[in-house]
């Protein structure tokens, strides 16, 4: 008899109120792209193992679902999201292509460091509506697949934070 693993769902809200006016939702739930680097999605997901919490923040290309860049850390902070954005920008540095970068309304995507990186790289911001996870469904779907394939079915009891971060990185690669 097969039984599906069902995770305990925890509500996480990184929405701290408007820091600045949010840009329009340019993606509007259309997660298709005709070519690479037209639309990128980003978000943060939390993994709780006995040793502590680990956070993953990827940039995903809507064209083919490729994880363009990612960062893994123990805090869901600006350094986590900025480092993956810097790495993603590096992948298009020799190109004239400038994707729309779509995120939720998490505080990390509404602070000056994020704005300046986006502006300096000539990237266009797009944001989901407040509290509307379907507006970033393709990114949420990536997290769901990753957790179903790599995280939920494993016993992480004897795993250190560093070992888990290596396993997460290896899965994405």
Secondary structure, DSSP 8 states (H G I E B T S, - for coil): ----------------S-SS-----SSTT----SSTTSEEEE--EEEEETTEEEEEEEEEETTT--EEEEEEESS-SHHHHHHHHHHHHHHTTTSS---EEEE-S-GGGGSHHHHHHHHHTT-EEEE--TT-GGGGHHHHHHHHHHIIIIITTS--TT--HHHHHHHHHHHH-
